[in-house]
Amino acid sequence: MTMPAIITVALVDDHRVVSRSLKSYLESFQDVKVVGVAASGEELLEHLDEWKPQVVLQDLLLPGGMNGIETTRRILARAPSARVVALTASVDEARMMGVLRAGAAGYVRKDAEPETLLAAVRAVAKGRTYIDPSVGRLLGAVSASDDLTPRETEVLREMALGRSNREIAAALDIGDETVKTHVGHLLSKLGVENRAQAIVQVLKRGLVSLDELE
Protein backbone atom coordinates (compact mmCIF):
# COMPACT_ATOMS: atom_id res chain seq x y z
CA MET A 1 0.00 0.00 0.00
CA THR A 2 1.41 3.38 -1.07
CA MET A 3 1.73 5.99 1.66
CA PRO A 4 0.02 9.31 0.83
CA ALA A 5 2.22 12.31 0.06
CA ILE A 6 2.74 14.40 3.18
CA ILE A 7 1.33 17.94 3.20
CA THR A 8 3.42 20.22 5.41
CA VAL A 9 1.43 22.89 7.25
CA ALA A 10 2.30 25.94 9.36
CA LEU A 11 -0.30 27.41 11.73
CA VAL A 12 -0.58 31.11 12.59
CA ASP A 13 -2.94 31.98 15.44
CA ASP A 14 -2.39 33.90 18.66
CA HIS A 15 -4.87 31.72 20.58
CA ARG A 16 -2.93 28.68 21.81
CA VAL A 17 -6.06 26.62 22.43
CA VAL A 18 -7.03 27.11 18.78
CA SER A 19 -3.60 26.34 17.34
CA ARG A 20 -3.13 23.26 19.56
CA SER A 21 -6.56 21.95 18.61
CA LEU A 22 -5.86 22.52 14.92
CA LYS A 23 -2.49 20.80 15.19
CA SER A 24 -3.97 17.80 16.99
CA TYR A 25 -6.80 17.46 14.49
CA LEU A 26 -4.70 17.84 11.35
CA GLU A 27 -1.99 15.47 12.54
CA SER A 28 -4.59 12.77 13.15
CA PHE A 29 -4.44 12.26 9.37
CA GLN A 30 -1.50 10.43 7.82
CA ASP A 31 -1.10 12.89 4.95
CA VAL A 32 -0.72 16.06 7.08
CA LYS A 33 2.27 17.20 9.17
CA VAL A 34 2.34 20.47 11.12
CA VAL A 35 5.89 21.80 10.80
CA GLY A 36 5.47 24.92 12.92
CA VAL A 37 3.12 27.08 14.97
CA ALA A 38 3.41 30.88 15.14
CA ALA A 39 1.44 33.42 17.17
CA SER A 40 1.86 36.30 14.70
CA GLY A 41 2.69 37.06 11.09
CA GLU A 42 6.09 38.36 12.12
CA GLU A 43 6.89 35.10 13.94
CA LEU A 44 5.85 33.03 10.94
CA LEU A 45 8.05 35.04 8.58
CA GLU A 46 11.02 34.54 10.93
CA HIS A 47 10.66 30.77 10.54
CA LEU A 48 9.34 30.54 6.96
CA ASP A 49 12.66 29.48 5.41
CA GLU A 50 13.22 26.93 8.18
CA TRP A 51 9.73 25.37 8.15
CA LYS A 52 9.14 25.54 4.37
CA PRO A 53 5.39 24.80 4.68
CA GLN A 54 3.37 23.87 1.61
CA VAL A 55 0.26 25.29 3.27
CA VAL A 56 -0.07 28.14 5.79
CA LEU A 57 -3.26 28.25 7.86
CA GLN A 58 -3.52 31.70 9.37
CA ASP A 59 -5.97 33.77 11.31
CA LEU A 60 -6.92 37.01 9.56
CA LEU A 61 -6.85 39.03 12.77
CA LEU A 62 -3.34 38.81 14.14
CA PRO A 63 -1.53 40.71 16.93
CA GLY A 64 1.41 42.95 16.16
CA GLY A 65 1.81 45.31 13.24
CA MET A 66 0.86 42.89 10.48
CA ASN A 67 -2.63 41.66 9.75
CA GLY A 68 -3.49 38.53 7.79
CA ILE A 69 -3.68 40.33 4.46
CA GLU A 70 -0.18 41.80 4.74
CA THR A 71 1.16 38.51 6.13
CA THR A 72 -0.25 36.68 3.09
CA ARG A 73 1.36 39.17 0.75
CA ARG A 74 4.77 38.77 2.42
CA ILE A 75 4.55 34.97 2.60
CA LEU A 76 3.94 34.73 -1.14
CA ALA A 77 6.66 37.28 -1.93
CA ARG A 78 9.17 35.09 -0.06
CA ALA A 79 7.74 31.66 -0.92
CA PRO A 80 5.65 31.90 -4.12
CA SER A 81 4.84 28.18 -4.10
CA ALA A 82 3.29 28.30 -0.61
CA ARG A 83 -0.51 28.15 -0.39
CA VAL A 84 -2.28 30.31 2.17
CA VAL A 85 -5.65 29.48 3.75
CA ALA A 86 -7.20 32.34 5.71
CA LEU A 87 -9.13 31.46 8.87
CA THR A 88 -11.70 33.86 10.24
CA ALA A 89 -14.17 34.01 13.11
CA SER A 90 -16.58 36.20 11.14
CA VAL A 91 -17.22 36.93 7.48
CA ASP A 92 -16.29 40.44 6.41
CA GLU A 93 -16.52 40.63 2.62
CA ALA A 94 -14.02 43.47 2.24
CA ARG A 95 -11.44 41.66 4.37
CA MET A 96 -12.12 38.36 2.60
CA MET A 97 -11.71 39.86 -0.86
CA GLY A 98 -8.59 41.66 0.39
CA VAL A 99 -6.83 38.48 1.48
CA LEU A 100 -7.87 36.68 -1.71
CA ARG A 101 -6.54 39.61 -3.72
CA ALA A 102 -3.28 39.28 -1.77
CA GLY A 103 -3.03 35.71 -3.05
CA ALA A 104 -4.70 33.42 -0.50
CA ALA A 105 -5.87 30.20 -2.11
CA GLY A 106 -8.41 29.32 0.57
CA TYR A 107 -10.83 30.90 3.02
CA VAL A 108 -12.47 29.00 5.90
CA ARG A 109 -14.57 30.12 8.84
CA LYS A 110 -13.35 29.05 12.27
CA ASP A 111 -16.74 27.62 13.15
CA ALA A 112 -16.80 25.42 10.04
CA GLU A 113 -16.88 21.67 10.39
CA PRO A 114 -13.35 20.26 10.89
CA GLU A 115 -13.77 18.29 7.66
CA THR A 116 -14.11 21.61 5.80
CA LEU A 117 -10.71 22.74 7.04
CA LEU A 118 -9.13 19.42 6.07
CA ALA A 119 -10.74 19.64 2.63
CA ALA A 120 -9.29 23.15 2.23
CA VAL A 121 -5.77 22.01 3.15
CA ARG A 122 -5.90 19.09 0.75
CA ALA A 123 -7.43 21.16 -2.06
CA VAL A 124 -4.94 24.02 -1.96
CA ALA A 125 -2.02 21.58 -1.63
CA LYS A 126 -3.12 20.21 -5.01
CA GLY A 127 -3.06 23.69 -6.52
CA ARG A 128 -6.80 24.28 -6.26
CA THR A 129 -8.80 27.08 -4.68
CA TYR A 130 -11.10 26.42 -1.73
CA ILE A 131 -13.73 28.79 -0.35
CA ASP A 132 -15.82 27.69 2.63
CA PRO A 133 -19.19 26.77 1.03
CA SER A 134 -21.16 28.52 3.79
CA VAL A 135 -19.66 31.91 2.88
CA GLY A 136 -22.21 32.59 0.15
CA ARG A 137 -25.15 32.15 2.51
CA LEU A 138 -23.62 34.52 5.06
CA LEU A 139 -22.77 37.24 2.56
CA GLY A 140 -26.30 37.37 1.20
CA ALA A 141 -27.48 36.47 -2.26
CA VAL A 142 -27.28 38.76 -5.27
CA SER A 143 -28.81 38.48 -8.71
CA ALA A 144 -27.51 35.58 -10.73
CA SER A 145 -28.29 37.15 -14.09
CA ASP A 146 -25.65 39.84 -14.66
CA ASP A 147 -24.49 39.76 -18.25
CA LEU A 148 -22.88 36.33 -18.17
CA THR A 149 -23.48 34.11 -21.15
CA PRO A 150 -24.74 30.55 -20.54
CA ARG A 151 -21.26 29.20 -21.41
CA GLU A 152 -19.56 31.63 -19.01
CA THR A 153 -21.96 30.54 -16.29
CA GLU A 154 -21.00 26.90 -16.96
CA VAL A 155 -17.29 27.74 -16.78
CA LEU A 156 -17.84 29.68 -13.55
CA ARG A 157 -19.64 26.71 -11.99
CA GLU A 158 -16.78 24.40 -12.95
CA MET A 159 -14.27 26.85 -11.42
CA ALA A 160 -16.24 26.81 -8.17
CA LEU A 161 -15.97 23.03 -8.09
CA GLY A 162 -12.19 23.41 -7.99
CA ARG A 163 -11.49 22.25 -11.53
CA SER A 164 -8.45 23.33 -13.52
CA ASN A 165 -8.71 24.84 -17.00
CA ARG A 166 -7.85 21.47 -18.52
CA GLU A 167 -10.53 19.71 -16.47
CA ILE A 168 -13.08 22.37 -17.41
CA ALA A 169 -12.20 21.97 -21.07
CA ALA A 170 -12.75 18.21 -20.85
CA ALA A 171 -16.03 18.56 -18.93
CA LEU A 172 -17.50 21.09 -21.37
CA ASP A 173 -15.87 19.61 -24.49
CA ILE A 174 -14.13 22.83 -25.48
CA GLY A 175 -10.47 23.78 -26.02
CA ASP A 176 -8.05 24.85 -23.28
CA GLU A 177 -7.55 28.25 -24.93
CA THR A 178 -11.32 28.76 -25.09
CA VAL A 179 -11.53 28.12 -21.35
CA LYS A 180 -8.74 30.65 -20.72
CA THR A 181 -10.64 33.22 -22.77
CA HIS A 182 -13.86 32.57 -20.85
CA VAL A 183 -12.03 32.83 -17.50
CA GLY A 184 -10.52 36.17 -18.54
CA HIS A 185 -13.95 37.51 -19.55
CA LEU A 186 -15.45 36.25 -16.28
CA LEU A 187 -12.87 37.97 -14.09
CA SER A 188 -13.46 41.21 -16.00
CA LYS A 189 -17.26 41.02 -15.85
CA LEU A 190 -17.30 40.14 -12.16
CA GLY A 191 -14.79 42.86 -11.32
CA VAL A 192 -12.40 40.45 -9.61
CA GLU A 193 -8.72 39.65 -10.01
CA ASN A 194 -8.44 35.89 -9.55
CA ARG A 195 -10.28 32.58 -9.37
CA ALA A 196 -10.67 32.66 -5.58
CA GLN A 197 -12.53 35.97 -5.73
CA ALA A 198 -14.64 34.66 -8.63
CA ILE A 199 -15.71 31.64 -6.56
CA VAL A 200 -17.04 33.99 -3.86
CA GLN A 201 -19.25 35.52 -6.55
CA VAL A 202 -20.44 32.04 -7.57
CA LEU A 203 -21.53 31.38 -4.00
CA LYS A 204 -23.27 34.74 -3.69
CA ARG A 205 -25.16 34.11 -6.91
CA GLY A 206 -26.22 30.63 -5.90
CA LEU A 207 -24.79 29.11 -9.08
CA VAL A 208 -23.71 26.00 -7.18
CA SER A 209 -25.34 24.30 -4.22
CA LEU A 210 -23.64 23.52 -0.93
CA ASP A 211 -24.17 19.83 -1.66
CA GLU A 212 -22.09 20.14 -4.83
CA LEU A 213 -19.22 21.84 -3.01
CA GLU A 214 -19.13 19.74 0.15
C-alpha positions as CSV (number, residue, x, y, z in Angstrom):
1,M,0.0,0.0,0.0
2,T,1.4,3.4,-1.1
3,M,1.7,6.0,1.7
4,P,0.0,9.3,0.8
5,A,2.2,12.3,0.1
6,I,2.7,14.4,3.2
7,I,1.3,17.9,3.2
8,T,3.4,20.2,5.4
9,V,1.4,22.9,7.3
10,A,2.3,25.9,9.4
11,L,-0.3,27.4,11.7
12,V,-0.6,31.1,12.6
13,D,-2.9,32.0,15.4
14,D,-2.4,33.9,18.7
15,H,-4.9,31.7,20.6
16,R,-2.9,28.7,21.8
17,V,-6.1,26.6,22.4
18,V,-7.0,27.1,18.8
19,S,-3.6,26.3,17.3
20,R,-3.1,23.3,19.6
21,S,-6.6,22.0,18.6
22,L,-5.9,22.5,14.9
23,K,-2.5,20.8,15.2
24,S,-4.0,17.8,17.0
25,Y,-6.8,17.5,14.5
26,L,-4.7,17.8,11.3
27,E,-2.0,15.5,12.5
28,S,-4.6,12.8,13.1
29,F,-4.4,12.3,9.4
30,Q,-1.5,10.4,7.8
31,D,-1.1,12.9,5.0
32,V,-0.7,16.1,7.1
33,K,2.3,17.2,9.2
34,V,2.3,20.5,11.1
35,V,5.9,21.8,10.8
36,G,5.5,24.9,12.9
37,V,3.1,27.1,15.0
38,A,3.4,30.9,15.1
39,A,1.4,33.4,17.2
40,S,1.9,36.3,14.7
41,G,2.7,37.1,11.1
42,E,6.1,38.4,12.1
43,E,6.9,35.1,13.9
44,L,5.9,33.0,10.9
45,L,8.1,35.0,8.6
46,E,11.0,34.5,10.9
47,H,10.7,30.8,10.5
48,L,9.3,30.5,7.0
49,D,12.7,29.5,5.4
50,E,13.2,26.9,8.2
51,W,9.7,25.4,8.2
52,K,9.1,25.5,4.4
53,P,5.4,24.8,4.7
54,Q,3.4,23.9,1.6
55,V,0.3,25.3,3.3
56,V,-0.1,28.1,5.8
57,L,-3.3,28.2,7.9
58,Q,-3.5,31.7,9.4
59,D,-6.0,33.8,11.3
60,L,-6.9,37.0,9.6
61,L,-6.9,39.0,12.8
62,L,-3.3,38.8,14.1
63,P,-1.5,40.7,16.9
64,G,1.4,42.9,16.2
65,G,1.8,45.3,13.2
66,M,0.9,42.9,10.5
67,N,-2.6,41.7,9.7
68,G,-3.5,38.5,7.8
69,I,-3.7,40.3,4.5
70,E,-0.2,41.8,4.7
71,T,1.2,38.5,6.1
72,T,-0.3,36.7,3.1
73,R,1.4,39.2,0.7
74,R,4.8,38.8,2.4
75,I,4.6,35.0,2.6
76,L,3.9,34.7,-1.1
77,A,6.7,37.3,-1.9
78,R,9.2,35.1,-0.1
79,A,7.7,31.7,-0.9
80,P,5.7,31.9,-4.1
81,S,4.8,28.2,-4.1
82,A,3.3,28.3,-0.6
83,R,-0.5,28.1,-0.4
84,V,-2.3,30.3,2.2
85,V,-5.6,29.5,3.7
86,A,-7.2,32.3,5.7
87,L,-9.1,31.5,8.9
88,T,-11.7,33.9,10.2
89,A,-14.2,34.0,13.1
90,S,-16.6,36.2,11.1
91,V,-17.2,36.9,7.5
92,D,-16.3,40.4,6.4
93,E,-16.5,40.6,2.6
94,A,-14.0,43.5,2.2
95,R,-11.4,41.7,4.4
96,M,-12.1,38.4,2.6
97,M,-11.7,39.9,-0.9
98,G,-8.6,41.7,0.4
99,V,-6.8,38.5,1.5
100,L,-7.9,36.7,-1.7
101,R,-6.5,39.6,-3.7
102,A,-3.3,39.3,-1.8
103,G,-3.0,35.7,-3.1
104,A,-4.7,33.4,-0.5
105,A,-5.9,30.2,-2.1
106,G,-8.4,29.3,0.6
107,Y,-10.8,30.9,3.0
108,V,-12.5,29.0,5.9
109,R,-14.6,30.1,8.8
110,K,-13.3,29.1,12.3
111,D,-16.7,27.6,13.1
112,A,-16.8,25.4,10.0
113,E,-16.9,21.7,10.4
114,P,-13.3,20.3,10.9
115,E,-13.8,18.3,7.7
116,T,-14.1,21.6,5.8
117,L,-10.7,22.7,7.0
118,L,-9.1,19.4,6.1
119,A,-10.7,19.6,2.6
120,A,-9.3,23.1,2.2
121,V,-5.8,22.0,3.1
122,R,-5.9,19.1,0.7
123,A,-7.4,21.2,-2.1
124,V,-4.9,24.0,-2.0
125,A,-2.0,21.6,-1.6
126,K,-3.1,20.2,-5.0
127,G,-3.1,23.7,-6.5
128,R,-6.8,24.3,-6.3
129,T,-8.8,27.1,-4.7
130,Y,-11.1,26.4,-1.7
131,I,-13.7,28.8,-0.4
132,D,-15.8,27.7,2.6
133,P,-19.2,26.8,1.0
134,S,-21.2,28.5,3.8
135,V,-19.7,31.9,2.9
136,G,-22.2,32.6,0.1
137,R,-25.2,32.2,2.5
138,L,-23.6,34.5,5.1
139,L,-22.8,37.2,2.6
140,G,-26.3,37.4,1.2
141,A,-27.5,36.5,-2.3
142,V,-27.3,38.8,-5.3
143,S,-28.8,38.5,-8.7
144,A,-27.5,35.6,-10.7
145,S,-28.3,37.1,-14.1
146,D,-25.7,39.8,-14.7
147,D,-24.5,39.8,-18.2
148,L,-22.9,36.3,-18.2
149,T,-23.5,34.1,-21.2
150,P,-24.7,30.5,-20.5
151,R,-21.3,29.2,-21.4
152,E,-19.6,31.6,-19.0
153,T,-22.0,30.5,-16.3
154,E,-21.0,26.9,-17.0
155,V,-17.3,27.7,-16.8
156,L,-17.8,29.7,-13.6
157,R,-19.6,26.7,-12.0
158,E,-16.8,24.4,-12.9
159,M,-14.3,26.9,-11.4
160,A,-16.2,26.8,-8.2
161,L,-16.0,23.0,-8.1
162,G,-12.2,23.4,-8.0
163,R,-11.5,22.2,-11.5
164,S,-8.5,23.3,-13.5
165,N,-8.7,24.8,-17.0
166,R,-7.8,21.5,-18.5
167,E,-10.5,19.7,-16.5
168,I,-13.1,22.4,-17.4
169,A,-12.2,22.0,-21.1
170,A,-12.7,18.2,-20.8
171,A,-16.0,18.6,-18.9
172,L,-17.5,21.1,-21.4
173,D,-15.9,19.6,-24.5
174,I,-14.1,22.8,-25.5
175,G,-10.5,23.8,-26.0
176,D,-8.0,24.9,-23.3
177,E,-7.6,28.3,-24.9
178,T,-11.3,28.8,-25.1
179,V,-11.5,28.1,-21.4
180,K,-8.7,30.6,-20.7
181,T,-10.6,33.2,-22.8
182,H,-13.9,32.6,-20.8
183,V,-12.0,32.8,-17.5
184,G,-10.5,36.2,-18.5
185,H,-13.9,37.5,-19.5
186,L,-15.5,36.3,-16.3
187,L,-12.9,38.0,-14.1
188,S,-13.5,41.2,-16.0
189,K,-17.3,41.0,-15.9
190,L,-17.3,40.1,-12.2
191,G,-14.8,42.9,-11.3
192,V,-12.4,40.4,-9.6
193,E,-8.7,39.6,-10.0
194,N,-8.4,35.9,-9.5
195,R,-10.3,32.6,-9.4
196,A,-10.7,32.7,-5.6
197,Q,-12.5,36.0,-5.7
198,A,-14.6,34.7,-8.6
199,I,-15.7,31.6,-6.6
200,V,-17.0,34.0,-3.9
201,Q,-19.2,35.5,-6.5
202,V,-20.4,32.0,-7.6
203,L,-21.5,31.4,-4.0
204,K,-23.3,34.7,-3.7
205,R,-25.2,34.1,-6.9
206,G,-26.2,30.6,-5.9
207,L,-24.8,29.1,-9.1
208,V,-23.7,26.0,-7.2
209,S,-25.3,24.3,-4.2
210,L,-23.6,23.5,-0.9
211,D,-24.2,19.8,-1.7
212,E,-22.1,20.1,-4.8
213,L,-19.2,21.8,-3.0
214,E,-19.1,19.7,0.1
